[in-house]
Every structure is written in C-alpha cells, then in structure tokens.
Amino acid sequence: MSNGLLLRVDRRVSGALAHPDRFSELLADLGNVQVAVPLLVVALVYVAWRSRAAGAYRWWLPPLAAALLMALVPALIVPLKELIDRPGTPVVPPGTGYYPSGHTATAAVAYGSATLLLLPWLRTTYARRALLVACAVVNLAVGFGLVRRGYHWPLDVVASWCLCTVLLASLRLFLVRVGLRGGRRECGKSA
C-alpha cells in the first residue's frame, strides 16, 4: 500500500477504531443486503399502495426509480472494487477489492431511498426530522461498525458515502423532475 497522506491517516484512524466485537458486527450487519433491501421493499410497497390509493398519476414511478437505484449499486460498486483493487485491513483475510464498501453503499441507498419516498407521507415536521435523523444514525452506525469490526478502512466507507450522496441526490432530483413534491405526486395533476 502506498504511503500518501490520506492512506496514512486512514491507517491511523483504522488502528484507533478497529477493535472487533459483537456489537460492531451487529452494526455492520445493518448494511447486509439481507437486512437493508427487505426494509427498502417494505417502504416501496407502502409508498406504491399509498400513492395508488391517493389517485396519484404514475403512482408506480417513485418506487420503481428507488428499486432501480438499488439495483444500480452492485453494478457500480463491483467494477470499482475490481478497478481499484485495494487490500483489506489486517483483520480480514488477505485479498483485495475492499474499496469502496459495498455494505455502506447498500445501507446508504436502501435506507436513503426509503427515507426519500416516505418523507412526503409523514404529516408532521417532527416525524420528518425523526426519519431523517434515524436514516443518518443508521448509516453512521453501519460505517462505524464496518471500521470498528475491521471489515473496511475508513476511506472505503467515506468513498461509498460520497458515491451514494450523488446517487440519492439524483433520485431526489428525478422525483422532483417528474412532478413529485418531496417524492409524492400532487393528486389530480397529470404529467
């Protein structure tokens, strides 16, 4: 591994944080496909049902866009892992392909997309803020768990957050572009 400034800081932060334990493993597991994707599916079904019941034009479009974004995650992450070919931390078995973190990307897109779709259906500002805070806390917990457990270097996690910020901003822009106010279509309007 090279000795650039970022990589030296990355190693120091990892060395200070990496202390594998059961709790950090549980936090990291929140980024597993088996956990994050089913929660996203529940949100997709709920939003589709609510939109259709409200008579929204193209009620299926927001859930479909979020599902496609989730499917795009491995299509982006896997080639990046192959291209960058970064070795893992000393805690994991020897190998490469740890950058960027797939677990972080899965969590960020699944929980972030669910949040974007659910926000407009929440009636109070308090509920919307609580959902945003919960989404941020879960994603921070996943990142912390991955680094603490030693599954990833901190920069692996940060790189995924950066990529997913772009993906989620694109989803948000798409939802607004197709006429969705905060993710929900104004009822009675046509495109």
C-alpha positions in Angstrom: 0.0 0.0 0.0 1.2 3.5 -0.9 2.2 6.0 1.8 0.1 9.0 0.7 -1.2 11.4 3.3 -4.8 10.1 3.1 -3.7 6.5 3.3 -1.5 7.2 6.4 -4.5 9.0 8.1 -6.7 6.1 7.0 -4.4 3.6 8.7 -4.1 5.7 11.9 -7.9 6.1 12.2 -8.4 2.4 11.5 -5.8 1.5 14.0 -7.5 3.6 16.7 -11.0 2.4 15.9 -10.6 -1.2 14.9 -11.4 -3.4 17.9 -13.7 -6.2 16.7 -16.5 -7.0 19.0 -20.0 -8.4 18.7 -21.8 -5.0 18.8 -19.7 -3.6 15.9 -20.5 -6.7 13.9 -24.2 -6.2 14.5 -23.9 -2.6 13.4 -22.1 -3.7 10.2 -24.8 -6.3 9.6 -27.3 -3.4 9.1 -25.6 -2.9 5.7 -26.1 -6.5 4.6 -28.4 -7.0 1.6 -30.5 -9.4 3.6 -31.3 -6.6 6.1 -31.4 -3.4 4.1 -33.1 -4.5 0.9 -36.2 -6.1 2.6 -36.7 -2.8 4.6 -36.5 -0.9 1.3 -39.0 -3.3 -0.3 -41.5 -2.7 2.6 -41.1 1.1 2.0 -41.6 0.7 -1.8 -44.7 -1.4 -1.3 -46.1 1.1 1.2 -45.5 4.2 -0.9 -46.9 2.4 -4.0 -50.0 1.5 -2.1 -50.5 4.9 -0.6 -49.8 6.7 -3.9 -52.3 4.5 -5.8 -54.9 4.9 -3.1 -54.5 8.7 -3.3 -55.1 8.5 -7.1 -51.6 9.7 -7.9 -50.7 9.7 -11.6 -47.9 7.3 -12.3 -48.0 6.0 -8.7 -45.6 3.3 -9.6 -42.8 5.6 -10.7 -41.2 6.6 -7.4 -40.9 3.1 -6.1 -39.6 1.8 -9.4 -37.0 4.6 -9.5 -35.8 3.6 -6.0 -35.7 -0.1 -6.9 -33.7 0.6 -10.0 -31.3 2.8 -8.0 -30.8 -0.1 -5.5 -30.1 -2.5 -8.4 -27.6 0.0 -9.7 -25.5 -0.2 -6.6 -23.7 -3.5 -7.3 -23.4 -2.5 -11.0 -21.3 0.5 -9.8 -19.6 -0.9 -6.7 -18.3 -4.2 -8.1 -16.4 -2.7 -11.1 -14.9 0.0 -8.8 -13.7 -2.7 -6.4 -12.1 -4.6 -9.3 -10.6 -1.5 -10.8 -9.1 -0.1 -7.6 -8.2 -3.5 -6.1 -7.4 -2.1 -2.6 -6.3 -4.6 0.0 -8.3 -5.1 3.2 -7.4 -4.3 6.8 -5.1 -6.6 8.8 -8.3 -8.0 10.4 -9.7 -9.5 7.2 -8.3 -12.4 5.2 -5.7 -11.4 2.6 -7.3 -10.2 -0.6 -8.3 -7.1 -2.5 -11.5 -5.4 -3.6 -12.4 -3.6 -0.4 -12.8 -0.1 -1.9 -15.5 1.3 -1.9 -17.6 -0.5 0.7 -20.5 -2.4 -0.7 -22.2 -2.7 2.7 -22.0 1.0 3.2 -23.4 1.6 -0.3 -26.2 -0.9 0.2 -27.2 0.7 3.5 -27.0 4.3 2.2 -29.1 3.7 -0.9 -31.6 1.4 0.7 -32.3 3.5 3.8 -31.8 6.8 1.9 -34.2 5.8 -0.8 -36.8 4.6 1.7 -36.4 7.9 3.5 -36.9 10.0 0.4 -40.0 8.1 -0.5 -41.5 8.1 2.9 -40.9 11.8 3.9 -43.9 13.2 2.0 -46.3 10.8 3.6 -45.3 11.9 7.1 -47.7 14.6 8.4 -45.6 16.5 10.9 -42.2 18.2 10.7 -41.2 16.3 13.8 -41.9 13.0 12.1 -39.9 14.0 9.0 -37.0 15.2 11.1 -37.1 12.0 13.1 -37.0 9.9 10.0 -34.0 11.9 8.6 -32.1 11.6 11.9 -32.9 7.8 12.0 -31.6 7.4 8.5 -28.4 9.3 9.3 -27.8 7.4 12.5 -28.3 4.0 10.9 -25.9 4.9 8.1 -23.3 6.2 10.5 -23.7 3.1 12.7 -23.1 0.9 9.7 -20.0 2.8 8.7 -18.7 2.8 12.3 -19.5 -0.9 12.7 -17.6 -1.8 9.5 -14.5 0.2 10.6 -14.6 -0.9 14.2 -15.0 -4.6 13.2 -12.1 -4.2 10.8 -14.0 -5.1 7.7 -13.1 -1.9 6.0 -10.7 1.0 6.1 -12.4 4.4 6.9 -11.8 5.7 3.4 -13.7 2.6 2.0 -16.7 3.8 3.9 -16.3 7.5 3.1 -16.0 6.7 -0.6 -19.3 4.8 -0.6 -21.0 7.7 1.2 -19.7 10.1 -1.4 -20.9 7.9 -4.3 -24.3 7.3 -2.6 -24.8 11.0 -1.9 -24.6 11.6 -5.7 -27.0 8.6 -6.3 -29.5 9.8 -3.7 -29.4 13.4 -4.9 -30.1 12.1 -8.4 -33.1 10.2 -7.1 -34.3 13.3 -5.3 -33.9 15.4 -8.5 -35.7 12.8 -10.5 -38.6 12.7 -8.1 -38.9 16.5 -8.3 -38.4 16.5 -12.1 -41.3 14.1 -12.7 -43.5 16.4 -10.7 -43.3 14.8 -7.3 -43.4 17.2 -4.4 -41.0 15.8 -1.9 -41.3 12.5 -3.5 -45.2 12.4 -3.8 -47.1 13.4 -6.8 -49.7 16.1 -6.5 -53.0 14.2 -6.8 -55.2 15.1 -9.7 -52.4 16.5 -11.9 -51.3 14.8 -15.0 -47.8 14.9 -16.5 
